[in-house]
């Protein structure tokens, strides 16, 4: 049995993992899926990390799965919990000394997203539409859950300056999404190679694989676990 710690991205909570959690538990694994204080304007990434550490408690050798913005939590929680493997899913990868608010310009995300929109025939200057960006490939049962809109997300984690420590010395795997419209695949592949020095794996879906393809996501993270730590 393994212990999985599942961290959602911005504007989300543990319901993001609702199709993944039962599949992992059916395999006999312990699953921790904390709700981060996304609506709290007083909470930055340090407070998010506190929530994760408290939820994990004294569990050891956990597999930490971080979606999107939660990539910035990995260096913060690593000294405080025992992690055997990190799996990043369509995640932001911080550089040493970088704050979450600086990541976008430092990596060139806006230009990469604009170029993708233009290639695929979308108006890059159109008003933000969560269906177009995030929900475009969800099956009906997942869309019924996610279609109600994102959870409130404070800007504090992006506005508060918090330089990141170095990426921790822990086995790390990356799963990018080939149809991701927020973090285009070519863009993330470059960022991962430059910042982690690893070759990312890929899953054929948009930015939210835990909703779009939960069974395949479980197979992939289980494969990473067994290949890395047994």
MARBA-3410 file (N, C-alpha, C, O; in Angstrom, 1 decimal):
230
0.8,-1.2,0.0,0.0,0.0,0.0,0.9,1.2,0.0,1.9,1.3,0.7 ~ 0.5,2.2,-0.8,1.2,3.5,-0.8,0.3,4.6,-0.3,-0.9,4.4,-0.1 ~ 0.9,5.7,0.1,0.1,6.9,0.4,0.2,8.0,-0.6,1.3,8.4,-0.9 ~ -0.9,8.3,-1.2,-0.9,9.4,-2.2,-1.4,10.7,-1.6,-2.4,10.7,-0.9 ~ -0.7,11.8,-1.8,-1.2,13.1,-1.4,-1.5,13.9,-2.7,-0.6,14.1,-3.5
-2.7,14.3,-2.8,-3.2,14.9,-4.1,-3.5,16.4,-3.9,-4.3,16.7,-3.0 ~ -2.7,17.2,-4.6,-2.9,18.7,-4.4,-3.5,19.2,-5.7,-3.0,19.0,-6.8 ~ -4.6,20.0,-5.5,-5.3,20.6,-6.7,-4.6,21.9,-7.1,-3.7,22.4,-6.5 ~ -5.0,22.3,-8.3,-4.5,23.6,-8.8,-5.3,24.8,-8.3,-6.1,24.6,-7.4 ~ -5.0,26.0,-8.9,-5.7,27.2,-8.4,-7.1,27.1,-8.7,-7.6,26.5,-9.7
-7.9,27.7,-7.9,-9.4,27.7,-8.1,-10.0,26.4,-8.0,-11.0,26.1,-8.7 ~ -9.4,25.5,-7.2,-10.0,24.1,-7.2,-9.8,23.6,-5.7,-9.2,24.3,-4.9 ~ -10.4,22.5,-5.5,-10.3,21.8,-4.2,-10.3,20.3,-4.3,-10.0,19.8,-5.5 ~ -10.5,19.6,-3.3,-10.4,18.1,-3.4,-11.4,17.5,-4.3,-11.2,16.3,-4.7 ~ -12.5,18.2,-4.6,-13.4,17.6,-5.6,-12.8,17.4,-7.0,-13.3,16.6,-7.8
-11.7,18.1,-7.3,-11.0,17.9,-8.5,-10.6,16.4,-8.7,-10.6,15.9,-9.8 ~ -10.3,15.8,-7.5,-9.8,14.4,-7.5,-10.9,13.4,-7.3,-10.6,12.2,-7.1 ~ -12.1,13.8,-7.4,-13.2,12.9,-6.9,-13.3,11.6,-7.7,-13.8,10.6,-7.2 ~ -12.9,11.6,-9.0,-12.9,10.4,-9.8,-11.6,9.5,-9.6,-11.6,8.3,-9.9 ~ -10.6,10.2,-9.1,-9.3,9.5,-8.9,-9.2,8.9,-7.6,-8.7,7.7,-7.5
-9.7,9.5,-6.6,-9.6,9.0,-5.2,-10.1,7.6,-5.1,-9.4,6.7,-4.5 ~ -11.4,7.3,-5.5,-11.9,5.9,-5.4,-11.1,4.9,-6.1,-11.0,3.7,-5.7 ~ -10.5,5.3,-7.3,-9.7,4.3,-8.1,-8.4,4.0,-7.3,-8.0,2.8,-7.4 ~ -7.8,4.9,-6.6,-6.6,4.6,-5.8,-7.0,3.8,-4.6,-6.2,2.9,-4.2 ~ -8.1,4.1,-4.0,-8.5,3.4,-2.8,-8.9,1.9,-3.1,-8.7,1.0,-2.3
-9.4,1.7,-4.3,-9.8,0.4,-4.7,-8.5,-0.5,-4.8,-8.6,-1.7,-4.7 ~ -7.4,0.2,-5.1,-6.1,-0.6,-5.2,-5.4,-0.7,-3.8,-4.3,-1.3,-3.7 ~ -6.1,-0.3,-2.8,-5.6,-0.4,-1.4,-4.8,0.7,-0.9,-4.1,0.6,0.2 ~ -4.7,1.8,-1.6,-3.8,2.9,-1.2,-4.5,3.9,-0.2,-5.8,4.0,-0.3 ~ -3.8,4.5,0.6,-4.2,5.6,1.4,-4.2,6.9,0.6,-3.2,7.1,-0.1
-5.2,7.7,0.7,-5.3,8.9,-0.1,-5.5,10.1,0.8,-6.5,10.1,1.6 ~ -4.7,11.2,0.7,-4.9,12.4,1.4,-5.1,13.5,0.3,-4.3,13.7,-0.6 ~ -6.3,14.2,0.4,-6.6,15.2,-0.6,-7.0,16.5,0.1,-8.2,16.7,0.3 ~ -6.1,17.3,0.6,-6.5,18.5,1.4,-7.1,19.6,0.5,-6.8,19.7,-0.6 ~ -8.0,20.3,1.2,-8.6,21.5,0.6,-7.7,22.7,1.0,-7.5,23.0,2.2
-7.2,23.4,0.0,-6.3,24.5,0.2,-7.1,25.8,0.4,-8.3,25.9,-0.1 ~ -6.6,26.8,1.2,-7.4,28.0,1.5,-7.5,29.0,0.4,-7.0,30.1,0.5 ~ -8.0,28.5,-0.8,-7.9,29.4,-2.0,-8.7,30.7,-1.9,-8.3,31.6,-2.6 ~ -9.8,30.7,-1.1,-10.6,31.9,-1.0,-10.1,32.9,0.0,-10.7,34.0,0.2 ~ -9.1,32.6,0.8,-8.6,33.4,1.9,-7.5,34.3,1.4,-6.4,33.9,1.1
-7.8,35.6,1.4,-6.9,36.6,1.0,-5.7,36.8,1.9,-4.7,37.4,1.5 ~ -5.8,36.3,3.1,-4.6,36.3,4.0,-3.7,35.2,3.8,-2.6,35.1,4.4 ~ -4.0,34.2,3.0,-3.2,33.0,2.8,-2.4,33.0,1.6,-2.9,33.2,0.5 ~ -1.1,32.9,1.7,-0.2,32.7,0.6,0.3,31.3,0.5,-0.3,30.4,1.2 ~ 1.3,31.0,-0.3,1.8,29.7,-0.5,2.3,29.0,0.8,2.2,27.8,1.0
2.8,29.9,1.7,3.3,29.3,3.0,2.1,28.7,3.8,2.3,27.6,4.4 ~ 1.0,29.4,3.8,-0.2,28.9,4.5,-0.8,27.7,3.8,-1.3,26.8,4.5 ~ -0.7,27.7,2.5,-1.1,26.5,1.7,-0.3,25.3,2.2,-0.8,24.2,2.4 ~ 1.0,25.5,2.3,1.9,24.4,2.6,1.6,23.9,4.1,1.7,22.7,4.3 ~ 1.3,24.9,5.0,0.9,24.4,6.3,-0.3,23.5,6.3,-0.3,22.5,7.0
-1.3,23.8,5.4,-2.4,22.9,5.3,-2.0,21.5,4.9,-2.5,20.5,5.4 ~ -1.1,21.4,3.9,-0.7,20.2,3.4,0.0,19.4,4.5,-0.2,18.2,4.6 ~ 0.9,20.0,5.2,1.7,19.4,6.2,0.8,18.8,7.3,1.0,17.7,7.7 ~ -0.2,19.6,7.7,-1.1,19.1,8.7,-1.9,17.9,8.3,-2.1,17.0,9.0 ~ -2.3,18.0,7.0,-3.1,16.9,6.5,-2.3,15.6,6.4,-2.8,14.5,6.6
-1.1,15.7,6.0,-0.2,14.5,5.9,0.1,13.9,7.2,0.2,12.7,7.4 ~ 0.3,14.7,8.2,0.6,14.2,9.6,1.9,13.4,9.6,2.9,13.9,9.1 ~ 1.9,12.2,10.2,3.1,11.5,10.4,3.3,10.4,9.3,4.2,9.5,9.4 ~ 2.5,10.5,8.2,2.7,9.5,7.1,4.1,9.7,6.5,4.6,10.8,6.4 ~ 4.7,8.6,6.1,6.0,8.6,5.5,6.0,8.0,4.1,5.2,7.1,3.8
7.0,8.4,3.3,7.2,7.8,2.0,6.0,8.1,1.1,5.7,7.2,0.3 ~ 5.5,9.3,1.1,4.3,9.6,0.4,4.6,9.9,-1.1,5.7,10.3,-1.4 ~ 3.6,9.6,-2.0,3.7,10.0,-3.4,2.9,11.3,-3.5,1.7,11.3,-3.3 ~ 3.6,12.4,-3.7,3.0,13.7,-3.8,2.6,14.1,-5.3,3.5,14.2,-6.1 ~ 1.3,14.2,-5.5,0.9,14.5,-6.9,0.4,15.9,-6.9,-0.6,16.3,-6.2
1.0,16.8,-7.7,0.7,18.2,-7.6,0.2,18.7,-9.0,0.9,18.5,-10.0 ~ -1.0,19.3,-9.1,-1.6,19.7,-10.3,-1.4,21.2,-10.4,-1.6,22.0,-9.5 ~ -0.9,21.7,-11.6,-0.9,23.1,-12.0,-0.1,24.0,-10.9,1.1,23.7,-10.7 ~ -0.8,24.9,-10.3,-0.2,25.8,-9.4,0.5,25.1,-8.2,1.4,25.6,-7.6 ~ 0.0,23.9,-7.9,0.5,23.2,-6.7,2.0,22.8,-6.9,2.6,22.4,-5.9
2.5,22.9,-8.1,3.9,22.7,-8.3,4.8,23.6,-7.4,5.9,23.2,-7.0 ~ 4.2,24.8,-7.1,5.0,25.7,-6.2,5.0,25.3,-4.8,5.7,25.8,-4.0 ~ 4.1,24.3,-4.4,4.1,23.9,-3.0,5.2,22.8,-2.7,5.5,22.6,-1.6 ~ 5.6,22.2,-3.8,6.6,21.1,-3.6,7.8,21.5,-2.8,8.1,20.8,-1.8 ~ 8.5,22.5,-3.2,9.8,22.9,-2.5,9.5,23.4,-1.0,10.3,23.3,-0.2
8.2,23.8,-0.8,7.9,24.3,0.5,7.5,23.2,1.5,7.8,23.3,2.7 ~ 6.9,22.2,1.0,6.5,21.1,1.9,7.6,20.0,2.0,7.6,19.2,3.0 ~ 8.5,19.9,1.1,9.5,18.9,1.1,10.3,18.8,2.4,10.5,17.7,2.9 ~ 10.8,19.9,3.0,11.5,19.7,4.3,10.7,19.2,5.4,11.2,18.9,6.5 ~ 9.4,19.3,5.3,8.5,19.0,6.4,7.7,17.7,6.4,7.1,17.3,7.4
7.7,17.1,5.2,7.1,15.8,5.1,8.0,14.8,4.4,8.9,15.3,3.7 ~ 7.8,13.5,4.6,8.7,12.5,4.0,8.1,12.1,2.7,7.0,11.5,2.6 ~ 8.7,12.5,1.6,8.2,12.3,0.2,9.1,11.3,-0.5,10.4,11.5,-0.5 ~ 8.5,10.3,-1.1,9.3,9.3,-1.8,9.3,9.6,-3.3,10.3,9.2,-4.0 ~ 8.3,10.2,-3.8,8.1,10.5,-5.2,7.2,11.7,-5.4,6.2,11.9,-4.7
7.6,12.6,-6.3,6.8,13.7,-6.7,6.3,13.5,-8.2,7.1,13.2,-9.0 ~ 5.0,13.6,-8.4,4.4,13.5,-9.7,3.8,14.9,-10.0,2.8,15.2,-9.4 ~ 4.3,15.6,-11.0,3.8,16.9,-11.4,2.8,16.7,-12.6,3.2,16.0,-13.5 ~ 1.6,17.2,-12.5,0.6,17.1,-13.5,0.3,18.4,-14.1,-0.3,19.2,-13.4 ~ 0.7,18.7,-15.3,0.4,20.0,-16.0,0.8,21.1,-15.0,0.0,22.1,-14.8
1.9,21.0,-14.4,2.2,21.9,-13.3,3.2,23.0,-13.6,4.0,22.9,-14.5 ~ 3.1,24.0,-12.8,4.1,25.1,-12.8,5.4,24.6,-12.1,5.3,24.0,-11.0 ~ 6.5,24.8,-12.7,7.8,24.3,-12.1,8.6,25.6,-11.8,9.1,26.3,-12.6 ~ 8.8,25.8,-10.5,9.5,27.0,-10.1,11.0,26.9,-10.2,11.5,25.8,-10.0 ~ 11.6,28.0,-10.5,13.1,28.1,-10.5,13.5,28.6,-9.1,12.7,29.2,-8.4
14.7,28.3,-8.7,15.2,28.8,-7.4,15.1,30.3,-7.4,15.6,31.0,-8.3 ~ 14.6,30.9,-6.3,14.5,32.3,-6.2,13.3,32.9,-6.8,13.1,34.1,-6.7 ~ 12.5,32.2,-7.5,11.3,32.7,-8.3,10.1,32.7,-7.4,9.8,31.7,-6.6 ~ 9.2,33.7,-7.5,7.9,33.7,-6.9,6.9,33.3,-8.0,7.1,33.4,-9.2 ~ 5.7,32.9,-7.5,4.7,32.4,-8.3,4.2,33.5,-9.3,3.9,33.2,-10.5
4.2,34.7,-8.9,3.7,35.8,-9.8,4.7,36.1,-10.9,4.3,36.6,-11.9 ~ 6.0,35.8,-10.7,7.0,36.0,-11.7,7.1,34.9,-12.7,7.7,35.1,-13.8 ~ 6.6,33.7,-12.4,6.7,32.5,-13.2,6.2,32.8,-14.6,6.8,32.3,-15.6 ~ 5.1,33.4,-14.7,4.4,33.6,-16.0,5.3,34.3,-17.0,5.5,33.8,-18.2 ~ 5.9,35.4,-16.6,6.7,36.2,-17.6,8.1,35.5,-17.7,8.6,35.5,-18.8
8.6,35.0,-16.7,9.9,34.3,-16.7,9.9,33.1,-17.7,10.9,32.9,-18.4 ~ 8.8,32.4,-17.8,8.8,31.2,-18.6,8.2,31.5,-20.0,8.4,30.7,-21.0 ~ 7.6,32.7,-20.2,7.0,33.0,-21.5,5.7,32.4,-21.8,5.3,32.1,-22.9 ~ 4.9,32.1,-20.7,3.7,31.4,-20.8,2.7,32.2,-21.7,2.0,31.6,-22.6 ~ 2.6,33.5,-21.6,1.6,34.3,-22.3,1.8,34.2,-23.8,0.9,34.0,-24.6
3.1,34.3,-24.2,3.4,34.2,-25.7,3.1,32.8,-26.2,2.6,32.6,-27.3 ~ 3.4,31.8,-25.4,3.2,30.4,-25.8,1.7,30.1,-26.0,1.2,29.5,-26.9 ~ 0.9,30.6,-25.0,-0.6,30.4,-25.1,-1.1,31.2,-26.3,-2.0,30.6,-27.0 ~ -0.7,32.4,-26.5,-1.2,33.2,-27.7,-0.9,32.5,-29.0,-1.7,32.4,-29.9 ~ 0.3,32.0,-29.1,0.7,31.3,-30.3,-0.2,30.0,-30.6,-0.5,29.7,-31.7
-0.5,29.3,-29.5,-1.3,28.1,-29.6,-2.7,28.5,-30.0,-3.3,27.9,-30.9 ~ -3.3,29.5,-29.4,-4.6,30.0,-29.8,-4.6,30.4,-31.3,-5.6,30.0,-32.0 ~ -3.6,31.0,-31.8,-3.6,31.4,-33.2,-3.5,30.2,-34.1,-4.2,30.2,-35.1 ~ -2.7,29.3,-33.7,-2.5,28.1,-34.5,-3.8,27.3,-34.6,-4.1,26.7,-35.7 ~ -4.6,27.2,-33.5,-5.8,26.4,-33.5,-7.0,27.2,-33.8,-8.2,26.7,-33.7
-6.9,28.5,-34.2,-8.0,29.2,-34.7,-8.9,29.9,-33.7,-10.0,30.3,-34.0 ~ -8.3,30.1,-32.5,-9.1,30.8,-31.4,-8.6,32.3,-31.4,-7.4,32.5,-31.7 ~ -9.4,33.2,-31.0,-9.1,34.6,-30.8,-8.2,34.7,-29.6,-8.7,34.5,-28.5 ~ -6.9,35.1,-29.7,-6.1,35.2,-28.5,-6.5,36.3,-27.6,-6.0,36.4,-26.5 ~ -7.3,37.3,-28.1,-7.7,38.4,-27.3,-9.1,38.3,-26.8,-9.6,39.3,-26.2
-9.7,37.2,-27.0,-11.1,37.0,-26.5,-11.1,37.0,-25.0,-10.1,36.7,-24.3 ~ -12.3,37.3,-24.4,-12.5,37.3,-23.0,-12.3,35.8,-22.5,-12.7,34.9,-23.2 ~ -11.7,35.7,-21.3,-11.4,34.4,-20.8,-12.7,33.6,-20.7,-13.7,34.1,-20.1 ~ -12.7,32.3,-21.1,-13.9,31.4,-21.1,-13.4,30.1,-20.5,-12.6,29.4,-21.1 ~ -13.8,29.7,-19.3,-13.3,28.5,-18.7,-13.6,27.3,-19.5,-12.9,26.3,-19.4
-14.7,27.3,-20.2,-15.1,26.1,-21.0,-14.0,25.9,-22.1,-13.6,24.8,-22.3 ~ -13.7,27.0,-22.8,-12.7,27.0,-23.8,-11.4,26.6,-23.3,-10.7,25.8,-24.0 ~ -11.0,27.1,-22.2,-9.6,26.9,-21.7,-9.5,25.6,-21.0,-8.5,24.9,-21.1 ~ -10.4,25.3,-20.1,-10.2,24.1,-19.2,-11.2,23.0,-19.4,-10.8,21.8,-19.1 ~ -12.4,23.2,-19.9,-13.4,22.1,-19.8,-13.7,21.6,-21.2,-14.7,20.8,-21.3
-13.0,21.9,-22.2,-13.3,21.6,-23.6,-13.3,20.1,-23.9,-13.9,19.7,-24.9 ~ -12.6,19.3,-23.1,-12.5,17.9,-23.5,-13.1,17.0,-22.4,-12.9,15.8,-22.4 ~ -13.9,17.6,-21.5,-14.4,16.8,-20.4,-15.6,15.9,-20.8,-16.5,16.4,-21.6 ~ -15.7,14.7,-20.4,-16.9,13.9,-20.7,-18.1,14.4,-19.9,-17.9,15.2,-19.0 ~ -19.3,14.1,-20.4,-20.5,14.7,-19.8,-20.6,14.6,-18.2,-21.0,15.5,-17.6
-20.2,13.4,-17.7,-20.3,13.2,-16.2,-19.4,14.1,-15.5,-19.7,14.6,-14.4 ~ -18.2,14.4,-16.1,-17.2,15.3,-15.4,-17.7,16.7,-15.7,-17.5,17.6,-14.8 ~ -18.2,17.1,-16.8,-18.6,18.4,-17.1,-19.8,18.8,-16.2,-19.9,20.0,-15.8 ~ -20.6,17.9,-15.8,-21.7,18.2,-14.9,-21.2,18.6,-13.6,-21.8,19.4,-12.9 ~ -20.0,18.0,-13.2,-19.4,18.4,-11.9,-18.7,19.7,-12.0,-18.8,20.5,-11.1
-17.9,19.9,-13.0,-17.0,21.0,-13.2,-17.7,22.2,-13.8,-17.2,23.3,-13.7 ~ -18.8,22.1,-14.4,-19.4,23.2,-15.2,-20.0,24.3,-14.3,-20.3,25.3,-14.8 ~ -20.1,24.1,-13.0,-20.6,25.1,-12.1,-19.6,26.2,-11.9,-20.0,27.2,-11.2 ~ -18.4,26.1,-12.4,-17.4,27.2,-12.3,-16.3,26.9,-11.3,-16.5,26.0,-10.4 ~ -15.3,27.6,-11.3,-14.1,27.4,-10.5,-14.4,27.9,-9.0,-15.4,28.7,-8.9
-13.7,27.4,-8.1,-13.8,27.9,-6.7,-13.1,29.3,-6.6,-12.3,29.6,-7.4 ~ -13.5,30.1,-5.7,-12.9,31.4,-5.5,-11.4,31.2,-5.3,-10.9,30.3,-4.5 ~ -10.6,32.0,-6.0,-9.1,31.9,-5.9,-8.5,33.3,-5.6,-8.6,34.2,-6.4 ~ -8.0,33.4,-4.4,-7.3,34.7,-4.1,-6.1,34.9,-4.9,-5.4,33.9,-5.3 ~ -5.7,36.1,-5.2,-4.5,36.4,-5.9,-3.3,36.5,-5.0,-2.1,36.6,-5.4
-3.5,36.3,-3.7,-2.3,36.4,-2.7,-1.2,35.5,-3.1,0.0,36.0,-3.0 ~ -1.4,34.2,-3.4,-0.2,33.4,-3.7,0.7,33.9,-4.9,1.8,33.7,-5.0 ~ 0.0,34.7,-5.8,0.8,35.3,-6.9,1.3,36.7,-6.6,2.3,37.1,-7.2 ~ 0.6,37.4,-5.7,1.1,38.8,-5.5,2.1,38.8,-4.4,2.9,39.8,-4.4 ~ 2.1,37.9,-3.5,3.1,37.9,-2.3,4.4,37.4,-2.8,4.5,36.3,-3.4
5.5,38.2,-2.6,6.8,37.8,-3.0,7.3,36.7,-2.1,7.5,36.9,-0.9 ~ 7.6,35.5,-2.6,8.1,34.4,-1.9,9.0,33.6,-2.7,8.6,32.7,-3.4 ~ 10.3,34.0,-2.7,11.3,33.3,-3.5,11.4,31.8,-3.2,11.4,31.4,-2.0 ~ 11.4,30.9,-4.2,11.4,29.5,-3.9,12.8,29.0,-3.6,13.8,29.5,-4.1 ~ 12.8,28.0,-2.7,14.1,27.3,-2.5,14.4,26.4,-3.7,13.5,26.3,-4.6
15.6,25.8,-3.8,15.9,25.0,-4.9,14.9,23.8,-5.0,14.3,23.4,-4.0 ~ 14.7,23.2,-6.2,13.9,22.0,-6.3,14.5,20.9,-5.5,15.7,20.7,-5.5 ~ 13.7,20.2,-4.7,14.2,19.2,-3.7,14.9,18.0,-4.4,14.5,17.7,-5.6 ~ 15.8,17.4,-3.7,16.4,16.2,-4.2,15.5,15.0,-4.0,15.7,14.3,-3.0 ~ 14.6,14.8,-4.8,13.6,13.8,-4.7,13.2,13.3,-6.1,13.1,14.1,-7.0
13.0,12.0,-6.3,12.6,11.6,-7.6,11.3,12.3,-8.1,10.3,12.4,-7.4 ~ 11.4,12.8,-9.3,10.3,13.7,-9.8,10.0,13.2,-11.2,10.8,13.1,-12.1 ~ 8.7,13.0,-11.5,8.1,12.7,-12.8,7.2,13.8,-13.2,6.5,14.4,-12.4 ~ 7.1,14.0,-14.5,6.2,15.1,-15.0,5.3,14.5,-16.1,5.7,13.8,-17.0 ~ 4.0,14.8,-15.9,3.0,14.4,-16.9,2.4,15.7,-17.5,1.6,16.4,-16.8
2.7,16.0,-18.7,2.1,17.1,-19.4,0.9,16.6,-20.2,0.7,15.5,-20.5 ~ 0.0,17.6,-20.6,-1.2,17.3,-21.3,-1.1,17.8,-22.7,-0.9,19.0,-22.9 ~ -1.3,16.9,-23.7,-1.0,17.3,-25.1,-2.0,18.3,-25.6,-1.7,19.1,-26.5 ~ -3.2,18.4,-25.0,-4.3,19.3,-25.5,-4.5,20.5,-24.5,-5.6,21.1,-24.5 ~ -3.5,20.7,-23.7,-3.6,21.8,-22.6,-3.6,23.2,-23.3,-2.6,23.5,-24.1
-4.6,24.0,-23.1,-4.7,25.3,-23.7,-4.2,26.4,-22.8,-4.0,27.5,-23.2 ~ -3.9,26.1,-21.5,-3.3,27.0,-20.6,-1.8,27.0,-20.7,-1.1,28.0,-20.8 ~ -1.3,25.8,-20.5,0.2,25.5,-20.6,0.4,24.6,-21.8,0.5,23.4,-21.7 ~ 0.6,25.2,-23.0,0.8,24.4,-24.2,1.9,23.3,-24.0,2.9,23.6,-23.4 ~ 1.7,22.2,-24.7,2.6,21.1,-24.5,4.1,21.4,-24.8,5.0,21.1,-24.1
4.3,22.1,-26.0,5.7,22.4,-26.3,6.3,23.3,-25.3,7.5,23.2,-25.0 ~ 5.5,24.3,-24.8,6.0,25.2,-23.8,6.4,24.5,-22.5,7.5,24.7,-22.0 ~ 5.5,23.6,-22.0,5.8,22.9,-20.8,7.0,21.9,-21.0,7.8,21.8,-20.1 ~ 7.1,21.3,-22.1,8.2,20.4,-22.4,9.5,21.1,-22.2,10.5,20.6,-21.6 ~ 9.6,22.3,-22.8,10.8,23.1,-22.7,11.1,23.5,-21.2,12.2,23.4,-20.8
10.1,24.0,-20.5,10.2,24.4,-19.1,10.7,23.3,-18.3,11.6,23.4,-17.4 ~ 10.1,22.1,-18.5,10.5,20.9,-17.7,11.9,20.5,-17.9,12.7,20.2,-17.0 ~ 12.3,20.5,-19.2,13.7,20.1,-19.5,14.7,21.1,-18.9,15.7,20.7,-18.4 ~ 14.4,22.4,-19.0,15.3,23.4,-18.5,15.4,23.4,-17.0,16.5,23.6,-16.5 ~ 14.3,23.2,-16.4,14.2,23.4,-14.9,14.4,22.2,-14.1,14.9,22.2,-13.0
14.0,21.0,-14.6,14.1,19.8,-13.9,15.1,18.8,-14.5,15.6,17.9,-13.9 ~ 15.5,19.1,-15.8,16.4,18.2,-16.4,15.9,16.8,-16.7,16.7,15.9,-16.8 ~ 14.6,16.7,-16.8,13.9,15.4,-17.1,13.1,15.5,-18.4,12.7,16.6,-18.8 ~ 12.8,14.4,-19.0,11.9,14.4,-20.1,10.5,14.1,-19.6,10.3,13.0,-19.0 ~ 9.5,15.0,-19.9,8.2,14.7,-19.4,7.5,13.6,-20.2,7.8,13.4,-21.4
6.6,13.0,-19.5,5.6,12.1,-20.2,4.4,12.9,-20.6,4.3,14.0,-20.2 ~ 3.5,12.3,-21.3,2.4,13.0,-21.9,1.1,12.2,-21.8,1.1,10.9,-21.9 ~ 0.0,12.9,-21.6,-1.3,12.2,-21.6,-2.2,13.1,-22.6,-2.1,14.3,-22.6 ~ -3.0,12.4,-23.3,-3.8,13.0,-24.4,-5.1,13.6,-23.9,-6.1,13.0,-23.9 ~ -5.0,14.8,-23.3,-6.2,15.5,-22.8,-5.8,17.0,-22.6,-4.7,17.4,-22.8
-6.8,17.7,-22.1,-6.6,19.1,-21.7,-6.0,19.3,-20.3,-5.4,18.3,-19.8 ~ -6.1,20.4,-19.7,-5.4,20.8,-18.5,-5.8,20.0,-17.3,-5.2,20.0,-16.3 ~ -7.0,19.3,-17.4,-7.6,18.7,-16.2,-7.7,17.2,-16.3,-8.9,16.7,-16.4 ~ -6.7,16.5,-16.3,-6.8,15.0,-16.6,-7.5,14.3,-15.5,-8.1,13.2,-15.8 ~ -7.5,14.7,-14.2,-8.2,14.0,-13.2,-9.7,14.0,-13.5,-10.5,13.2,-12.9
-10.2,15.0,-14.2,-11.6,15.0,-14.6,-11.8,14.4,-16.0,-12.8,13.7,-16.3 ~ -10.9,14.7,-16.9,-11.1,14.2,-18.3,-10.7,12.8,-18.5,-11.4,12.0,-19.2 ~ -9.7,12.3,-17.8,-9.2,10.9,-18.0,-8.7,10.3,-16.7,-7.6,10.0,-16.6 ~ -9.6,10.2,-15.7,-9.1,9.8,-14.4,-8.5,8.4,-14.4,-7.5,8.1,-13.7 ~ -9.1,7.4,-15.1,-8.6,6.0,-15.0,-7.2,6.0,-15.6,-6.3,5.3,-15.1
-7.0,6.7,-16.7,-5.7,6.7,-17.4,-4.7,7.4,-16.5,-3.5,7.0,-16.4 ~ -5.1,8.5,-15.8,-4.2,9.2,-14.9,-3.8,8.3,-13.8,-2.6,8.3,-13.5 ~ -4.7,7.6,-13.2,-4.3,6.6,-12.2,-3.3,5.6,-12.7,-2.3,5.3,-12.0 ~ -3.5,5.1,-13.9,-2.6,4.1,-14.4,-1.2,4.7,-14.6,-0.2,4.1,-14.3 ~ -1.2,6.0,-15.0,0.1,6.6,-15.3,0.9,6.9,-13.9,2.1,6.6,-13.8
0.2,7.4,-12.9,0.9,7.7,-11.7,1.3,6.5,-11.0,2.3,6.4,-10.3 ~ 0.4,5.4,-11.1,0.8,4.1,-10.5,2.0,3.6,-11.2,2.9,2.9,-10.6 ~ 2.1,3.8,-12.5,3.3,3.3,-13.2,4.5,4.0,-12.8,5.6,3.4,-12.7 ~ 4.4,5.3,-12.6,5.6,6.1,-12.1,6.0,5.6,-10.7,7.2,5.4,-10.5 ~ 5.0,5.3,-9.9,5.3,4.8,-8.5,6.1,3.5,-8.5,7.1,3.3,-7.9
5.5,2.5,-9.3,6.1,1.2,-9.2,7.5,1.2,-9.9,8.3,0.4,-9.5 ~ 7.6,2.0,-10.9,8.9,2.1,-11.6,10.0,2.8,-10.8,11.2,2.5,-10.9 ~ 9.6,3.7,-9.9,10.5,4.5,-9.1,10.8,3.9,-7.7,11.9,3.8,-7.3 ~ 9.7,3.6,-7.0,9.9,3.1,-5.6,9.4,1.8,-5.3,9.5,1.3,-4.2 ~ 8.8,1.1,-6.3,8.3,-0.3,-6.1,6.9,-0.3,-5.5,6.3,-1.4,-5.3
END
